[in-house]
């Protein structure tokens, strides 16, 4: 007896945890500040490199954010 559902999307999700046809993001580099891996579409680009988020970018260039009143 087959215990998995018959629909291909449900079967793929049950077996892999991802829907059928899911495209895994491609790694594009490492963050200059923390060294974490950066995946395609999820980064902050600078003139001399990439960062995983804006906080790492600010920390790398020692930019302090201040509140304007």
Residue frames as a rotation matrix with the C-alpha (Angstrom) as fourth column:
UNK 1
0.578 0.816 0.000 0.00
0.816 -0.578 0.000 0.00
0.000 0.000 -1.000 0.00
UNK 2
-0.342 -0.656 0.673 1.32
0.646 -0.684 -0.338 3.45
0.682 0.319 0.658 -0.99
UNK 3
0.133 0.376 -0.917 1.23
0.956 -0.293 0.018 5.83
-0.262 -0.879 -0.398 1.99
UNK 4
-0.769 -0.442 -0.462 2.35
0.307 -0.889 0.339 8.91
-0.561 0.119 0.819 0.02
UNK 5
0.266 0.868 -0.419 -0.23
-0.075 -0.415 -0.907 11.19
-0.961 0.272 -0.045 -1.62
UNK 6
0.279 -0.073 0.958 -0.55
0.829 0.522 -0.201 10.92
-0.486 0.850 0.206 -5.40
UNK 7
0.989 0.107 0.103 -0.12
0.145 -0.841 -0.521 14.59
0.031 0.530 -0.847 -6.37
UNK 8
0.353 -0.932 0.084 3.49
0.714 0.211 -0.668 15.29
0.604 0.296 0.740 -7.51
UNK 9
0.011 -0.332 0.943 3.75
-0.304 -0.900 -0.313 18.55
0.953 -0.283 -0.111 -5.55
UNK 10
0.695 0.306 0.651 2.67
-0.705 0.107 0.702 16.89
0.145 -0.946 0.290 -2.32
UNK 11
0.913 -0.395 -0.100 4.91
0.399 0.917 0.017 13.87
0.085 -0.056 0.995 -2.95
UNK 12
0.133 -0.908 0.397 7.94
0.448 -0.302 -0.842 16.13
0.884 0.290 0.366 -3.59
UNK 13
0.127 -0.026 0.992 7.21
-0.653 -0.754 0.063 18.14
0.746 -0.656 -0.113 -0.45
UNK 14
0.921 0.253 0.297 6.87
-0.390 0.606 0.694 14.98
-0.005 -0.755 0.656 1.64
UNK 15
0.766 -0.642 -0.030 10.13
0.620 0.751 -0.228 13.52
0.168 0.156 0.973 0.34
UNK 16
-0.140 -0.916 0.376 12.35
0.784 -0.335 -0.523 16.63
0.605 0.222 0.765 0.16
UNK 17
-0.144 0.152 -0.978 10.61
0.810 -0.549 -0.205 19.34
-0.568 -0.822 -0.044 2.18
UNK 18
-0.665 -0.105 -0.739 10.33
-0.258 -0.897 0.360 21.52
-0.701 0.430 0.569 -0.93
UNK 19
0.464 0.886 -0.024 7.64
-0.293 0.128 -0.948 21.78
-0.836 0.446 0.319 -3.60
UNK 20
0.276 -0.315 0.908 8.19
0.795 0.606 -0.031 20.17
-0.541 0.730 0.418 -7.01
UNK 21
0.435 -0.168 0.885 10.25
0.745 -0.484 -0.458 22.40
0.505 0.859 -0.085 -9.30
UNK 22
0.938 -0.112 -0.328 11.73
0.154 -0.713 0.684 24.42
-0.311 -0.692 -0.652 -6.43
UNK 23
0.514 -0.805 0.295 14.86
0.292 -0.159 -0.943 26.28
0.807 0.571 0.153 -7.57
UNK 24
0.542 -0.422 -0.727 17.52
0.801 -0.001 0.598 26.40
-0.253 -0.907 0.338 -4.91
UNK 25
0.967 -0.198 -0.157 19.23
-0.223 -0.961 -0.162 29.81
-0.119 0.191 -0.974 -4.74
UNK 26
0.577 -0.817 0.006 22.75
0.567 0.395 -0.723 29.87
0.588 0.420 0.691 -6.16
UNK 27
0.504 -0.505 -0.700 25.63
0.609 -0.368 0.703 30.96
-0.613 -0.781 0.122 -3.93
UNK 28
0.829 -0.172 0.532 27.26
0.354 -0.574 -0.738 34.13
0.432 0.801 -0.415 -5.28
UNK 29
-0.081 -0.930 0.358 29.97
-0.023 -0.357 -0.934 34.80
0.996 -0.084 0.008 -2.71
UNK 30
-0.013 -0.003 -1.000 30.76
0.959 0.284 -0.014 35.56
0.284 -0.959 -0.001 0.91
UNK 31
0.918 0.379 0.119 30.05
0.306 -0.866 0.396 38.61
0.253 -0.327 -0.911 3.07
UNK 32
0.121 -0.925 0.359 33.12
0.129 -0.344 -0.930 40.84
0.984 0.159 0.078 3.41
UNK 33
-0.022 -0.094 0.995 32.31
-0.830 -0.554 -0.071 41.54
0.558 -0.827 -0.065 7.06
UNK 34
0.273 0.238 0.932 31.07
-0.867 0.481 0.131 38.31
-0.417 -0.844 0.338 8.67
UNK 35
-0.730 -0.670 -0.138 32.06
-0.652 0.620 0.438 35.72
-0.208 0.409 -0.888 6.04
UNK 36
-0.108 0.769 0.630 28.58
-0.078 0.625 -0.777 34.16
-0.991 -0.133 -0.007 5.72
UNK 37
-0.758 -0.065 0.649 27.61
0.590 0.356 0.724 32.71
-0.278 0.932 -0.231 2.37
UNK 38
-0.401 0.621 -0.673 25.52
-0.493 -0.766 -0.412 35.01
-0.772 0.167 0.614 0.18
UNK 39
-0.382 0.366 0.849 22.87
0.690 0.724 -0.002 33.57
-0.615 0.585 -0.529 -2.13
UNK 40
-0.834 0.041 0.550 21.54
0.471 -0.464 0.750 35.08
0.286 0.885 0.368 -5.34
UNK 41
-0.066 0.854 0.516 19.06
0.275 -0.482 0.832 37.91
0.959 0.197 -0.203 -4.78
UNK 42
0.854 0.376 -0.361 19.83
0.412 -0.064 0.909 38.29
0.318 -0.925 -0.210 -1.07
UNK 43
-0.030 -0.934 -0.357 22.71
0.993 -0.068 0.097 40.73
-0.115 -0.351 0.929 -0.70
UNK 44
0.869 0.100 -0.485 23.84
0.097 -0.995 -0.031 44.33
-0.486 -0.020 -0.874 -0.43
UNK 45
0.406 -0.733 0.545 26.33
0.898 0.209 -0.387 45.29
0.170 0.647 0.743 -3.14
UNK 46
0.648 -0.348 -0.678 29.02
0.069 -0.859 0.507 47.89
-0.759 -0.375 -0.532 -2.63
UNK 47
0.769 -0.381 -0.513 31.65
-0.636 -0.388 -0.667 49.28
0.055 0.839 -0.541 -4.99
UNK 48
-0.228 -0.961 -0.159 34.24
-0.904 0.270 -0.332 46.88
0.362 0.068 -0.930 -3.60
UNK 49
-0.975 -0.158 -0.156 32.25
-0.106 0.950 -0.295 43.81
0.195 -0.271 -0.943 -2.51
UNK 50
-0.071 0.982 -0.176 29.07
-0.192 0.159 0.968 42.20
0.979 0.102 0.177 -1.21
UNK 51
-0.871 -0.084 0.483 27.49
-0.485 0.002 -0.874 41.94
0.072 -0.996 -0.042 2.23
UNK 52
-0.780 0.589 -0.213 24.78
0.572 0.808 0.140 39.64
0.254 -0.013 -0.967 3.57
UNK 53
0.383 0.918 -0.103 22.75
0.912 -0.358 0.201 42.58
0.147 -0.171 -0.974 4.93
UNK 54
0.504 -0.117 0.855 22.89
0.155 -0.962 -0.223 46.33
0.849 0.245 -0.467 5.47
UNK 55
0.965 -0.160 0.209 24.10
-0.239 -0.205 0.949 45.94
-0.109 -0.966 -0.236 9.06
UNK 56
0.460 -0.842 0.283 27.25
0.696 0.540 0.474 44.10
-0.552 -0.021 0.834 7.93
UNK 57
0.237 -0.326 0.915 27.80
0.792 -0.481 -0.376 46.79
0.563 0.814 0.144 5.30
UNK 58
0.752 0.096 0.652 27.52
-0.196 -0.912 0.361 49.56
0.629 -0.400 -0.667 7.91
UNK 59
0.883 -0.448 0.139 29.80
-0.018 0.264 0.964 47.69
-0.469 -0.854 0.225 10.32
UNK 60
0.373 -0.770 0.518 32.43
0.914 0.402 -0.061 47.10
-0.162 0.496 0.853 7.62
UNK 61
-0.034 -0.347 0.937 32.58
0.595 -0.760 -0.260 50.80
0.803 0.549 0.232 6.71
UNK 62
-0.618 -0.169 -0.768 32.08
0.783 -0.222 -0.581 51.86
-0.072 -0.960 0.270 10.36
UNK 63
-0.602 0.548 0.580 28.93
-0.057 -0.755 0.653 53.82
0.796 0.360 0.486 9.55
UNK 64
-0.861 0.348 -0.371 26.96
0.427 0.097 -0.899 54.89
-0.276 -0.933 -0.232 12.60
UNK 65
-0.291 0.844 0.450 23.24
0.576 -0.221 0.787 55.45
0.764 0.488 -0.422 12.20
UNK 66
-0.951 0.050 -0.305 21.79
0.220 -0.582 -0.783 58.39
-0.217 -0.812 0.542 14.06
UNK 67
-0.039 0.994 0.099 18.21
0.990 0.053 -0.134 59.43
-0.139 0.093 -0.986 14.58
UNK 68
-0.865 -0.136 0.482 17.16
0.272 -0.936 0.224 62.76
0.421 0.326 0.847 13.14
UNK 69
-0.388 0.735 -0.556 14.70
0.786 -0.052 -0.616 64.71
-0.481 -0.677 -0.557 15.25
